[in-house]
């Protein structure tokens, strides 16, 4: 069924599902059946609008997105010869394309959350030197995948601070994960992101953008900090999560250095972006060690996000048995 294939459906699917059930279960009139049929066709056409570079969804800010992936679009060869796929052809199976122009120079990163945990999601980030899709140039390419949903090469993927790789080859070699390095972008540059579901032709995903770069209608930057920025003007820097990997028995803690006393929200999410724990902590000026209380969490990959009034920082935590 469509609902099962999509895993966690989009909010806009509720009308679709209502009409479908109305048609299938009640079948009250021929024109109602026709309405349902036309609605389902029109939804598919809308969903396919973003499946090619030439019809990419244009965004002007870093607000989170939820998008369907329902096929390869009109041109299924656009990802051919991608550097991380070693030149393999016909790799585009179910895609969505997102395009933007940089308004203020800075760093940019994102996390893609497949809403179905068994999906193998890949992506390519292209620079468009002239704004023409025919001249796109790959700057980040991710093709990693595995057969286990608990693998470091499955689940969320994207660009993450602290990573250094620019390409992720197929498979999951020792030490390989599902993330690549952020990009440094310049004002005026144009980019297009192609996301491909390698394991399914119908599904839904969520994308969260962050970084110091601003897009066309952004008003607030999303600043990601790390342990190398102890004198941040944003009021705090988030250091190491330790131990990392952590055991399910002993748990883990996060180091936060605050320029002044303040309250932060600490959120822990699993690999499907489901919030497992969330609380507020009062930080004192200087160094703070905050326990994360991850006792009894199953083995897997988790994301710890520290949110203050001025910034948001996400760190990755691995928990072993």
MIPA-692682 format. One record per residue: residue in one letter; x, z, y of N, C-alpha, C, O in turn. Coordinates in steps of 0.05 Angstrom, whole numbers, padded with zeros to 5 digits, always signed. Example, Ala and Ser with C-alpha at 12.3 -4.5 7.8 and 13.67 -1.06 7.14 Angstrom:
residues 2
A+00264+00156-00114+00246+00156-00090+00264+00156-00066+00285+00169-00066
S+00257+00142-00045+00273+00143-00021+00258+00157+00001+00268+00161+00023
END
This chain:
residues 321
X+00017+00000-00024+00000+00000+00000+00017+00000+00025+00040+00009+00024
X+00006-00011+00047+00022-00012+00072+00030+00015+00081+00053+00019+00090
X+00012+00035+00079+00019+00062+00089+00042+00074+00073+00060+00086+00084
X+00042+00070+00046+00063+00080+00030+00089+00066+00035+00111+00078+00036
X+00087+00040+00040+00112+00024+00046+00125+00033+00071+00150+00031+00074
X+00109+00041+00090+00120+00049+00116+00131+00077+00116+00144+00085+00136
X+00126+00093+00096+00136+00120+00095+00121+00137+00115+00099+00147+00109
X+00132+00141+00139+00118+00155+00161+00109+00135+00181+00125+00125+00196
X+00083+00129+00183+00073+00108+00199+00075+00114+00229+00077+00137+00237
X+00075+00093+00245+00075+00096+00273+00048+00107+00283+00028+00102+00269
X+00047+00121+00306+00021+00129+00316+00002+00106+00319-00022+00110+00315
X+00012+00083+00327-00006+00060+00331-00018+00050+00305-00037+00034+00306
X-00008+00059+00283-00019+00051+00257-00046+00064+00252-00061+00055+00235
X-00052+00087+00266-00076+00101+00259-00101+00084+00264-00119+00084+00247
X-00102+00068+00285-00124+00050+00289-00125+00029+00268-00146+00023+00257
X-00102+00019+00261-00100-00001+00239-00111+00011+00213-00127-00002+00199
X-00102+00035+00206-00111+00047+00182-00141+00053+00182-00155+00049+00162
X-00152+00062+00205-00180+00067+00207-00196+00042+00202-00216+00042+00187
X-00188+00020+00216-00203-00004+00212-00201-00015+00184-00221-00025+00173
X-00177-00012+00172-00174-00022+00145-00192-00007+00125-00205-00018+00109
X-00192+00020+00128-00209+00036+00111-00239+00030+00116-00255+00029+00098
X-00245+00026+00141-00273+00019+00148-00281-00007+00134-00304-00009+00124
X-00263-00026+00134-00269-00051+00121-00271-00049+00091-00290-00059+00079
X-00251-00036+00079-00250-00034+00050-00271-00017+00038-00282-00023+00017
X-00278+00005+00052-00296+00025+00040-00325+00020+00046-00342+00026+00030
X-00330+00010+00070-00358+00008+00079-00368-00021+00078-00391-00026+00070
X-00351-00040+00086-00358-00068+00085-00386-00073+00097-00404-00084+00083
X-00390-00064+00121-00417-00064+00132-00426-00092+00141-00450-00098+00138
X-00408-00108+00152-00417-00134+00162-00394-00154+00160-00371-00146+00160
X-00401-00179+00159-00380-00200+00157-00363-00200+00182-00339-00204+00181
X-00375-00197+00206-00359-00198+00230-00340-00174+00232-00320-00176+00245
X-00347-00151+00219-00329-00128+00219-00304-00134+00202-00282-00127+00209
X-00310-00148+00179-00287-00156+00162-00269-00175+00177-00244-00173+00175
X-00281-00193+00191-00265-00212+00207-00249-00198+00228-00225-00205+00232
X-00261-00178+00241-00247-00163+00261-00222-00149+00249-00201-00149+00261
X-00226-00136+00226-00204-00123+00213-00182-00142+00206-00158-00136+00209
X-00190-00165+00195-00170-00185+00187-00154-00195+00211-00129-00197+00210
X-00168-00201+00233-00154-00210+00257-00136-00189+00269-00114-00195+00279
X-00145-00163+00268-00129-00141+00278-00103-00138+00263-00082-00135+00274
X-00105-00140+00236-00081-00137+00219-00062-00159+00224-00037-00155+00225
X-00072-00184+00228-00054-00206+00234-00041-00203+00261-00016-00207+00263
X-00056-00195+00281-00045-00191+00308-00024-00170+00308-00004-00172+00322
X-00028-00148+00292-00008-00126+00291+00018-00137+00280+00040-00131+00290
X+00016-00153+00258+00040-00164+00246+00055-00182+00265+00080-00181+00266
X+00040-00197+00281+00053-00215+00300+00068-00199+00322+00090-00206+00329
X+00055-00177+00331+00068-00161+00351+00093-00148+00340+00114-00147+00353
X+00091-00138+00315+00114-00125+00303+00137-00144+00299+00161-00136+00301
X+00131-00170+00295+00152-00189+00291+00165-00199+00317+00186-00212+00316
X+00153-00192+00340+00164-00202+00365+00193-00194+00370+00207-00208+00384
X+00201-00171+00359+00228-00161+00364+00248-00167+00342+00269-00155+00341
X+00241-00185+00324+00258-00190+00300+00279-00211+00304+00293-00219+00285
X+00282-00221+00329+00303-00241+00335+00317-00233+00361+00305-00219+00378
X+00341-00242+00365+00356-00236+00389+00341-00248+00414+00340-00235+00435
X+00330-00272+00411+00318-00285+00434+00292-00271+00442+00283-00274+00465
X+00280-00255+00425+00255-00240+00431+00259-00210+00430+00240-00195+00425
X+00284-00201+00434+00291-00173+00432+00274-00156+00451+00267-00165+00473
X+00268-00132+00443+00255-00112+00460+00274-00105+00483+00296-00094+00477
X+00266-00109+00508+00283-00102+00530+00277-00074+00540+00253-00068+00546
X+00297-00057+00542+00293-00030+00551+00309-00026+00577+00329-00039+00582
X+00301-00006+00593+00315-00001+00618+00322+00029+00620+00332+00038+00641
X+00318+00044+00599+00326+00073+00599+00332+00081+00571+00329+00066+00552
X+00342+00106+00568+00350+00116+00542+00329+00133+00528+00336+00151+00513
X+00304+00128+00534+00283+00143+00521+00282+00136+00491+00287+00114+00484
X+00275+00156+00474+00273+00150+00445+00253+00128+00439+00233+00125+00454
X+00258+00113+00418+00240+00091+00410+00232+00095+00381+00247+00106+00365
X+00208+00086+00374+00200+00083+00347+00191+00054+00342+00174+00044+00357
X+00204+00041+00323+00199+00012+00319+00194+00006+00290+00205+00019+00272
X+00176-00014+00284+00173-00023+00257+00193-00045+00250+00202-00059+00268
X+00200-00047+00225+00217-00069+00215+00200-00082+00193+00196-00071+00172
X+00191-00107+00199+00173-00120+00180+00182-00148+00171+00165-00163+00162
X+00207-00154+00174+00216-00180+00165+00240-00189+00181+00248-00176+00200
X+00252-00212+00174+00277-00222+00187+00272-00238+00212+00291-00247+00224
X+00247-00242+00220+00242-00259+00244+00243-00288+00238+00243-00297+00215
X+00243-00304+00259+00244-00333+00256+00271-00344+00248+00273-00365+00236
X+00292-00329+00255+00319-00338+00249+00333-00316+00232+00341-00296+00242
X+00334-00321+00206+00345-00301+00187+00376-00303+00185+00387-00290+00167
X+00388-00320+00201+00417-00324+00198+00433-00312+00221+00457-00315+00222
X+00420-00297+00239+00433-00287+00263+00455-00267+00257+00473-00263+00274
X+00453-00253+00235+00473-00233+00228+00495-00244+00209+00513-00230+00201
X+00493-00269+00202+00513-00281+00184+00541-00279+00196+00544-00281+00221
X+00560-00276+00179+00589-00273+00187+00594-00248+00203+00614-00247+00218
X+00578-00228+00200+00583-00203+00214+00609-00191+00203+00613-00191+00179
X+00626-00180+00220+00653-00171+00211+00652-00150+00190+00669-00149+00172
X+00633-00131+00191+00632-00109+00171+00621-00118+00144+00624-00104+00124
X+00609-00142+00143+00600-00153+00118+00619-00173+00106+00612-00187+00087
X+00643-00175+00117+00663-00193+00107+00654-00222+00105+00661-00236+00086
X+00637-00230+00124+00628-00258+00124+00606-00265+00105+00600-00289+00102
X+00594-00246+00092+00572-00252+00073+00548-00264+00088+00541-00253+00110
X+00536-00285+00078+00513-00297+00092+00487-00284+00083+00486-00268+00064
X+00465-00290+00097+00438-00282+00090+00435-00252+00086+00424-00243+00066
X+00445-00236+00105+00443-00207+00102+00420-00196+00118+00413-00172+00114
X+00407-00212+00136+00384-00202+00151+00359-00203+00134+00350-00224+00127
X+00348-00179+00128+00324-00178+00111+00300-00168+00126+00278-00178+00122
X+00304-00148+00143+00282-00137+00159+00294-00124+00184+00307-00103+00181
X+00289-00135+00207+00305-00127+00230+00288-00122+00255+00265-00130+00257
X+00301-00108+00273+00290-00104+00301+00314-00107+00320+00335-00097+00314
X+00309-00120+00342+00330-00124+00362+00323-00111+00388+00300-00113+00397
X+00342-00098+00401+00337-00083+00426+00359-00092+00446+00382-00092+00439
X+00350-00098+00470+00369-00109+00490+00368-00092+00516+00347-00081+00523
X+00391-00090+00529+00392-00075+00555+00415-00085+00572+00433-00098+00563
X+00413-00078+00598+00435-00083+00617+00444-00057+00629+00427-00039+00635
X+00470-00054+00632+00482-00029+00642+00480-00029+00672+00488-00048+00685
X+00470-00006+00683+00469-00003+00712+00492+00013+00723+00501+00009+00745
X+00502+00032+00707+00524+00049+00715+00543+00052+00692+00535+00058+00670
X+00569+00047+00697+00589+00048+00676+00591+00076+00663+00585+00096+00676
X+00599+00077+00638+00602+00102+00624+00603+00097+00594+00607+00075+00584
X+00598+00119+00578+00598+00117+00549+00569+00115+00540+00550+00124+00554
X+00565+00103+00517+00538+00100+00506+00539+00104+00476+00557+00094+00462
X+00520+00119+00465+00518+00123+00436+00489+00126+00429+00472+00130+00446
X+00483+00125+00403+00456+00127+00394+00456+00136+00365+00475+00133+00351
X+00433+00147+00356+00428+00154+00329+00402+00140+00319+00382+00142+00333
X+00404+00127+00297+00381+00113+00284+00372+00130+00261+00387+00135+00242
X+00347+00139+00261+00336+00155+00240+00316+00138+00224+00294+00133+00234
X+00322+00131+00199+00302+00118+00182+00281+00138+00174+00287+00160+00166
X+00256+00131+00177+00235+00150+00170+00229+00151+00141+00213+00167+00131
X+00241+00133+00125+00240+00134+00096+00268+00141+00086+00286+00125+00090
X+00272+00164+00074+00300+00174+00068+00315+00156+00048+00339+00159+00046
X+00301+00139+00033+00315+00123+00013+00324+00096+00025+00337+00080+00011
X+00318+00091+00050+00326+00065+00062+00355+00065+00069+00367+00085+00078
X+00367+00041+00066+00395+00036+00074+00394+00019+00100+00390-00005+00099
X+00398+00032+00122+00396+00019+00148+00424+00012+00159+00441+00029+00160
X+00428-00013+00166+00453-00022+00178+00448-00031+00207+00425-00034+00215
X+00469-00035+00223+00465-00045+00250+00489-00059+00260+00512-00056+00250
X+00485-00076+00280+00506-00090+00295+00500-00088+00324+00478-00093+00333
X+00521-00080+00340+00518-00079+00369+00535-00102+00380+00559-00104+00375
X+00521-00120+00395+00534-00143+00406+00536-00141+00437+00518-00131+00450
X+00558-00151+00448+00561-00155+00476+00552-00183+00482+00559-00202+00468
X+00537-00187+00504+00527-00213+00512+00542-00221+00538+00531-00215+00560
X+00565-00234+00537+00581-00239+00561+00566-00254+00582+00569-00248+00606
X+00549-00273+00574+00534-00289+00594+00504-00284+00592+00489-00298+00605
X+00496-00265+00576+00468-00260+00572+00455-00279+00551+00431-00277+00546
X+00471-00296+00539+00461-00316+00520+00466-00306+00492+00489-00299+00485
X+00445-00306+00475+00448-00296+00448+00467-00314+00432+00480-00304+00413
X+00470-00339+00439+00487-00357+00424+00517-00349+00427+00534-00358+00412
X+00523-00333+00448+00550-00326+00453+00555-00296+00448+00574-00284+00459
X+00538-00284+00432+00541-00255+00427+00567-00249+00412+00577-00265+00396
X+00579-00225+00419+00604-00217+00408+00602-00189+00396+00594-00171+00411
X+00608-00186+00371+00605-00160+00358+00625-00139+00369+00649-00144+00371
X+00614-00115+00376+00632-00093+00385+00630-00069+00366+00648-00053+00365
X+00608-00067+00351+00605-00046+00330+00589-00058+00307+00569-00072+00312
X+00598-00053+00282+00585-00065+00259+00585-00044+00237+00606-00035+00228
X+00561-00037+00227+00558-00016+00206+00543-00028+00182+00521-00037+00184
X+00557-00028+00159+00545-00038+00134+00546-00018+00111+00539-00025+00088
X+00554+00007+00117+00557+00027+00095+00530+00032+00082+00509+00030+00094
X+00531+00040+00056+00507+00047+00042+00514+00059+00015+00537+00058+00007
X+00494+00070+00002+00500+00084-00024+00474+00084-00040+00454+00073-00032
X+00476+00097-00064+00452+00099-00081+00441+00127-00082+00421+00132-00096
X+00452+00145-00066+00442+00173-00065+00434+00179-00037+00449+00174-00018
X+00410+00191-00033+00401+00197-00006+00416+00220+00006+00415+00223+00031
X+00431+00235-00009+00448+00256+00002+00476+00248+00009+00492+00264+00017
X+00481+00222+00005+00508+00211+00011+00513+00211+00041+00494+00209+00057
X+00538+00213+00049+00546+00212+00077+00542+00184+00088+00544+00180+00112
X+00537+00164+00071+00533+00137+00080+00503+00129+00079+00497+00105+00080
X+00486+00148+00077+00457+00143+00078+00444+00161+00100+00458+00178+00112
X+00419+00157+00104+00405+00173+00125+00411+00162+00153+00414+00138+00156
X+00412+00180+00173+00417+00171+00201+00443+00156+00203+00462+00161+00188
X+00444+00137+00221+00467+00121+00227+00469+00116+00256+00450+00121+00271
X+00491+00105+00266+00493+00099+00294+00521+00103+00305+00541+00101+00290
X+00523+00109+00331+00548+00115+00344+00548+00144+00352+00528+00154+00362
X+00570+00158+00346+00570+00187+00350+00596+00196+00362+00617+00187+00352
X+00596+00213+00383+00621+00223+00394+00638+00236+00372+00628+00251+00355
X+00664+00232+00374+00683+00243+00354+00691+00223+00333+00711+00227+00319
X+00675+00201+00329+00682+00180+00310+00701+00161+00323+00701+00157+00348
X+00718+00148+00307+00738+00129+00317+00735+00101+00306+00745+00082+00318
X+00721+00098+00283+00719+00071+00271+00700+00053+00287+00682+00063+00300
X+00706+00027+00287+00689+00008+00300+00673-00010+00280+00655-00024+00287
X+00681-00008+00254+00668-00023+00233+00665-00006+00209+00683+00009+00202
X+00642-00007+00196+00637+00007+00171+00631-00012+00149+00609-00024+00148
X+00649-00017+00130+00646-00037+00109+00624-00029+00089+00616-00006+00088
X+00615-00048+00072+00595-00041+00052+00606-00020+00032+00630-00016+00030
X+00587-00006+00019+00594+00015+00000+00598+00041+00014+00589+00045+00037
X+00612+00060+00000+00617+00086+00012+00643+00097+00001+00643+00113-00018
X+00665+00088+00013+00692+00097+00004+00696+00126+00010+00682+00137+00027
X+00715+00138-00002+00722+00166+00003+00729+00170+00033+00745+00155+00044
X+00716+00189+00045+00720+00194+00074+00703+00178+00093+00704+00182+00117
X+00688+00159+00082+00672+00141+00098+00645+00155+00104+00634+00170+00088
X+00634+00150+00128+00608+00161+00135+00591+00139+00148+00599+00115+00147
X+00569+00147+00159+00549+00128+00169+00550+00124+00200+00532+00113+00211
X+00573+00133+00212+00574+00132+00242+00600+00118+00251+00620+00119+00238
X+00597+00106+00275+00620+00093+00288+00624+00105+00315+00609+00121+00324
X+00646+00096+00329+00653+00107+00355+00634+00098+00377+00624+00075+00375
X+00629+00114+00397+00614+00105+00420+00627+00082+00434+00650+00076+00428
X+00613+00068+00452+00624+00046+00467+00626+00054+00496+00610+00068+00507
X+00647+00043+00509+00650+00046+00538+00640+00020+00550+00650-00001+00545
X+00619+00023+00567+00606+00000+00578+00609-00001+00608+00613+00020+00621
X+00607-00025+00620+00611-00028+00649+00586-00038+00662+00570-00052+00650
X+00582-00030+00687+00558-00038+00702+00556-00068+00702+00575-00082+00707
X+00532-00079+00697+00527-00107+00697+00528-00120+00669+00517-00142+00665
X+00541-00107+00650+00543-00118+00623+00516-00117+00609+00500-00099+00614
X+00512-00136+00590+00488-00137+00574+00496-00133+00545+00516-00144+00536
X+00479-00119+00530+00483-00114+00502+00457-00118+00487+00435-00116+00498
X+00460-00125+00461+00436-00126+00443+00443-00113+00417+00465-00117+00406
X+00425-00096+00408+00429-00080+00383+00411-00092+00362+00386-00093+00366
X+00422-00100+00339+00407-00110+00317+00407-00089+00295+00428-00080+00286
X+00384-00080+00286+00381-00060+00265+00368-00074+00241+00347-00086+00244
X+00380-00071+00218+00370-00085+00194+00366-00065+00171+00384-00049+00165
X+00343-00065+00159+00338-00049+00136+00345-00065+00111+00332-00084+00103
X+00368-00057+00099+00379-00073+00077+00363-00069+00051+00365-00086+00033
X+00348-00047+00049+00335-00040+00024+00305-00043+00024+00292-00039+00003
X+00293-00051+00046+00264-00053+00047+00256-00074+00068+00270-00078+00087
X+00233-00087+00063+00224-00108+00082+00203-00096+00101+00194-00110+00119
X+00194-00072+00096+00174-00059+00113+00180-00030+00116+00179-00014+00097
X+00186-00022+00141+00190+00006+00145+00192+00012+00175+00190-00006+00192
X+00196+00037+00182+00195+00046+00210+00220+00063+00215+00229+00078+00197
X+00230+00062+00240+00253+00079+00246+00251+00089+00275+00235+00079+00291
X+00266+00111+00280+00267+00123+00306+00296+00120+00317+00315+00124+00302
X+00299+00115+00343+00325+00112+00355+00327+00130+00380+00309+00130+00396
X+00348+00145+00381+00353+00163+00404+00380+00154+00417+00400+00153+00404
X+00379+00149+00443+00403+00140+00458+00414+00164+00475+00399+00182+00482
X+00439+00163+00480+00452+00183+00497+00477+00172+00509+00485+00150+00502
X+00490+00187+00526+00515+00179+00538+00515+00181+00569+00494+00187+00581
X+00538+00177+00581+00540+00179+00610+00532+00154+00624+00527+00154+00648
X+00531+00131+00610+00523+00106+00623+00493+00107+00630+00477+00121+00617
X+00486+00093+00651+00458+00091+00659+00448+00062+00655+00463+00043+00662
X+00424+00059+00645+00411+00033+00643+00395+00028+00669+00395+00045+00687
X+00380+00006+00669+00368-00003+00694+00350+00017+00708+00352+00019+00733
X+00333+00032+00694+00315+00051+00707+00321+00079+00698+00303+00097+00702
X+00344+00085+00688+00352+00112+00682+00356+00128+00708+00366+00117+00727
X+00349+00153+00707+00354+00170+00731+00372+00194+00723+00384+00206+00741
X+00374+00201+00697+00390+00223+00688+00407+00214+00665+00397+00203+00646
X+00433+00220+00667+00450+00213+00644+00448+00235+00623+00441+00258+00628
X+00453+00227+00598+00454+00245+00576+00483+00249+00570+00496+00232+00558
X+00494+00272+00577+00523+00278+00575+00530+00292+00548+00519+00313+00542
X+00547+00279+00533+00556+00291+00508+00583+00304+00512+00601+00290+00521
X+00586+00329+00505+00611+00343+00509+00624+00349+00482+00611+00348+00461
X+00650+00355+00483+00663+00365+00458+00684+00385+00466+00686+00394+00489
X+00699+00394+00446+00718+00416+00450+00740+00408+00469+00755+00426+00478
X+00744+00383+00475+00765+00374+00493+00757+00375+00522+00773+00366+00539
X+00733+00386+00528+00724+00387+00556+00717+00416+00564+00694+00422+00570
X+00737+00434+00564+00731+00462+00569+00723+00467+00598+00710+00488+00603
X+00729+00449+00616+00723+00454+00644+00700+00436+00654+00700+00426+00676
X+00681+00432+00636+00659+00414+00643+00643+00423+00667+00638+00447+00671
X+00636+00405+00684+00619+00411+00707+00590+00414+00700+00573+00421+00717
X+00583+00409+00674+00556+00412+00665+00549+00440+00656+00527+00445+00647
X+00568+00458+00659+00561+00486+00654+00569+00497+00627+00571+00521+00624
X+00573+00479+00608+00581+00489+00581+00595+00466+00566+00592+00443+00572
X+00611+00474+00546+00622+00455+00527+00618+00466+00499+00621+00490+00494
X+00610+00449+00481+00604+00456+00454+00628+00449+00437+00636+00426+00436
X+00640+00469+00425+00664+00465+00409+00658+00460+00380+00639+00445+00373
X+00673+00472+00362+00672+00467+00334+00648+00482+00321+00641+00504+00329
X+00637+00469+00301+00620+00484+00282+00638+00492+00259+00652+00475+00248
X+00638+00517+00251+00657+00525+00230+00643+00545+00212+00626+00561+00221
X+00650+00546+00186+00665+00524+00173+00648+00499+00172+00624+00500+00173
X+00661+00476+00169+00647+00451+00167+00664+00432+00150+00684+00421+00161
X+00658+00427+00125+00633+00434+00111+00630+00465+00108+00649+00480+00107
X+00604+00473+00107+00598+00501+00102+00583+00504+00076+00571+00485+00066
X+00585+00527+00064+00571+00532+00039+00543+00542+00045+00538+00554+00066
X+00524+00537+00026+00497+00547+00030+00495+00577+00030+00477+00589+00042
X+00515+00591+00018+00515+00620+00017+00524+00633+00042+00513+00653+00051
X+00545+00621+00054+00558+00635+00077+00548+00626+00104+00552+00640+00124
X+00536+00602+00106+00526+00592+00132+00548+00583+00150+00571+00581+00142
X+00541+00578+00176+00561+00568+00195+00554+00579+00223+00533+00590+00227
X+00574+00576+00241+00570+00584+00269+00580+00561+00287+00595+00544+00278
X+00572+00562+00312+00580+00542+00332+00593+00556+00355+00584+00577+00364
X+00615+00545+00365+00629+00555+00389+00619+00542+00414+00618+00517+00416
X+00610+00558+00434+00601+00547+00459+00615+00562+00482+00614+00587+00483
X+00627+00547+00500+00640+00559+00523+00623+00554+00547+00618+00531+00554
X+00613+00575+00561+00595+00572+00583+00609+00579+00609+00624+00599+00611
X+00605+00563+00630+00617+00568+00656+00603+00590+00671+00614+00603+00689
X+00578+00596+00662+00562+00618+00674+00541+00626+00653+00535+00611+00635
X+00530+00650+00656+00509+00659+00638+00485+00641+00639+00476+00634+00661
X+00474+00634+00616+00451+00615+00615+00438+00616+00588+00448+00628+00569
X+00414+00604+00587+00399+00603+00562+00400+00574+00551+00396+00555+00566
X+00405+00571+00525+00405+00545+00513+00386+00545+00489+00380+00566+00477
X+00376+00521+00483+00360+00517+00459+00377+00505+00437+00391+00485+00442
X+00377+00516+00413+00393+00506+00391+00374+00496+00370+00358+00511+00359
X+00376+00470+00364+00359+00457+00344+00375+00447+00321+00396+00435+00324
X+00365+00452+00296+00378+00443+00272+00358+00424+00258+00336+00432+00252
X+00367+00399+00254+00350+00379+00241+00364+00369+00216+00388+00369+00214
X+00348+00359+00197+00359+00348+00172+00364+00318+00177+00361+00308+00199
X+00372+00304+00155+00380+00276+00158+00357+00258+00164+00361+00235+00171
X+00332+00268+00162+00308+00252+00169+00298+00260+00196+00275+00253+00203
X+00314+00275+00212+00306+00284+00239+00283+00303+00238+00269+00306+00258
X+00279+00317+00216+00258+00338+00215+00271+00365+00224+00291+00374+00213
X+00259+00377+00244+00269+00402+00255+00264+00425+00234+00242+00430+00227
X+00286+00437+00226+00284+00459+00206+00286+00486+00219+00274+00506+00209
X+00299+00488+00242+00303+00514+00255+00308+00508+00285+00322+00490+00292
X+00296+00525+00302+00299+00522+00330+00296+00549+00343+00276+00563+00338
X+00315+00557+00360+00312+00582+00375+00328+00581+00401+00343+00562+00406
X+00324+00601+00417+00338+00603+00443+00359+00625+00442+00355+00646+00430
X+00381+00619+00454+00404+00638+00454+00412+00643+00484+00414+00624+00499
X+00418+00668+00490+00428+00675+00516+00458+00675+00515+00470+00691+00500
X+00471+00658+00530+00500+00656+00531+00511+00673+00553+00500+00674+00575
X+00533+00686+00548+00548+00700+00569+00569+00681+00580+00577+00662+00567
X+00579+00687+00604+00600+00671+00615+00625+00673+00597+00633+00695+00589
X+00637+00650+00591+00661+00650+00574+00654+00640+00546+00635+00625+00542
X+00670+00649+00527+00667+00640+00499+00645+00655+00485+00642+00679+00487
X+00628+00639+00470+00606+00650+00454+00608+00638+00426+00613+00614+00422
X+00604+00655+00406+00603+00646+00378+00574+00652+00369+00566+00675+00366
X+00559+00630+00363+00531+00633+00356+00527+00627+00326+00533+00604+00318
X+00518+00645+00310+00511+00639+00282+00487+00621+00280+00468+00624+00295
X+00489+00602+00262+00467+00582+00259+00447+00590+00238+00425+00578+00236
X+00453+00610+00222+00434+00620+00202+00424+00598+00183+00400+00594+00180
X+00443+00584+00172+00436+00562+00154+00437+00571+00124+00439+00554+00106
X+00435+00597+00120+00435+00607+00092+00412+00594+00077+00390+00591+00086
X+00419+00587+00052+00399+00575+00033+00391+00547+00040+00373+00536+00027
X+00403+00535+00061+00397+00506+00066+00408+00490+00042+00430+00495+00033
X+00393+00470+00033+00403+00453+00011+00427+00437+00020+00432+00433+00044
X+00444+00429+00001+00467+00413+00007+00458+00387+00021+00438+00375+00013
X+00473+00378+00041+00466+00354+00055+00478+00352+00083+00495+00369+00090
X+00469+00333+00099+00479+00329+00126+00458+00338+00145+00435+00332+00143
X+00467+00354+00165+00449+00365+00186+00460+00359+00214+00483+00353+00217
X+00442+00360+00233+00450+00355+00261+00442+00379+00278+00419+00387+00279
X+00462+00391+00291+00459+00414+00308+00459+00405+00337+00480+00394+00346
X+00438+00409+00351+00436+00400+00379+00433+00424+00397+00416+00441+00394
X+00451+00426+00417+00451+00447+00437+00440+00435+00463+00452+00416+00473
X+00419+00446+00474+00406+00435+00498+00406+00456+00520+00395+00478+00516
X+00418+00449+00542+00417+00466+00566+00402+00453+00588+00390+00432+00584
X+00401+00465+00611+00387+00452+00634+00400+00427+00644+00388+00412+00659
X+00426+00423+00637+00441+00401+00648+00451+00381+00627+00459+00359+00634
X+00450+00388+00602+00463+00371+00582+00451+00375+00554+00438+00395+00549
X+00457+00356+00536+00449+00358+00508+00473+00349+00491+00485+00328+00496
X+00480+00365+00472+00503+00359+00455+00494+00361+00426+00481+00380+00417
X+00501+00340+00410+00494+00340+00382+00519+00339+00365+00537+00323+00370
X+00521+00357+00345+00543+00358+00327+00533+00355+00298+00510+00363+00292
X+00550+00344+00281+00542+00340+00253+00553+00363+00236+00576+00371+00239
X+00536+00373+00218+00543+00395+00200+00538+00386+00171+00517+00376+00165
X+00558+00390+00154+00555+00384+00126+00554+00411+00111+00570+00428+00114
X+00533+00413+00093+00530+00437+00077+00533+00429+00047+00521+00410+00038
X+00550+00444+00034+00555+00439+00005+00542+00461-00012+00534+00481-00001
X+00541+00456-00037+00529+00476-00055+00547+00501-00057+00541+00520-00071
END
